[in-house]
Amino acid sequence: MAKVLLFGRLRDLAGWREREGVEAISISALKALLAREDARLGAALSGPGVQVALDQAIVRGDRAIGPKAEVAFLPPMSGG
């Protein structure tokens, strides 16, 4: 079962930073699971600029999630 981490506004929106024991076979399945639990979070995860890190490496597109994987969702970065 995977560990899920949320950062920045995604964390604020969900009301949690870390969840352990999440069961999903892919990043798209994980996003769908989180969207079923919280529609606002699901919409934010699908928004522009949100990046996904799988086991601390940024990935693009859908990827399989292993049973001990760490998946982090990172909001768009803002400069200043």
C-alpha positions in Angstrom: 0.0 0.0 0.0 1.3 3.4 -1.0 2.0 6.5 1.0 0.5 9.7 -0.4 1.9 13.2 0.3 0.2 16.5 -0.5 2.0 19.8 -0.5 1.1 23.5 -0.5 -2.5 24.4 -1.5 -3.3 20.8 -2.1 -2.5 20.0 1.5 -4.6 22.9 2.7 -7.5 21.9 0.5 -7.5 18.3 1.6 -6.9 19.0 5.3 -4.2 16.4 5.5 -0.5 16.1 4.4 0.2 12.4 4.5 -1.8 9.2 4.2 -0.4 5.7 4.5 -1.9 2.5 3.3 -3.6 3.9 0.2 -4.4 1.1 -2.3 -4.2 2.1 -6.0 -2.5 0.4 -8.9 -1.6 3.5 -10.9 -1.4 7.3 -10.6 -4.6 7.7 -12.5 -6.4 5.2 -10.2 -5.0 7.1 -7.2 -6.3 10.4 -8.5 -9.7 8.8 -9.2 -9.8 7.4 -5.6 -8.9 10.8 -4.1 -11.5 12.5 -6.3 -14.3 10.1 -5.1 -13.4 11.0 -1.5 -13.1 14.7 -2.1 -14.3 16.3 -5.4 -12.5 19.6 -4.8 -9.2 17.8 -4.2 -9.8 15.7 -7.3 -10.4 18.8 -9.4 -7.2 20.4 -8.0 -5.1 17.3 -8.7 -6.2 17.4 -12.3 -5.5 21.1 -12.6 -2.8 22.7 -14.7 0.8 22.7 -13.3 0.3 20.0 -10.7 3.3 17.6 -10.7 3.6 14.1 -9.4 6.6 12.6 -7.8 6.8 8.8 -7.6 9.4 7.6 -5.1 10.9 11.1 -5.1 11.3 11.5 -8.9 9.0 13.7 -11.0 7.0 11.6 -13.5 4.7 12.5 -16.4 1.7 10.6 -17.5 0.3 7.5 -15.8 2.6 5.1 -14.0 2.1 1.9 -12.0 2.3 2.3 -8.3 4.1 -0.4 -6.3 2.9 -1.6 -2.9 5.5 0.4 -1.0 5.6 3.5 -3.3 5.5 7.1 -2.2 3.4 9.4 -4.4 3.6 13.1 -3.8 1.4 15.7 -5.5 3.1 19.1 -5.9 1.1 22.3 -6.7 2.2 24.6 -9.4 5.2 26.7 -8.3 4.9 30.5 -8.2 7.8 32.8 -8.6 8.4 36.1 -7.2 
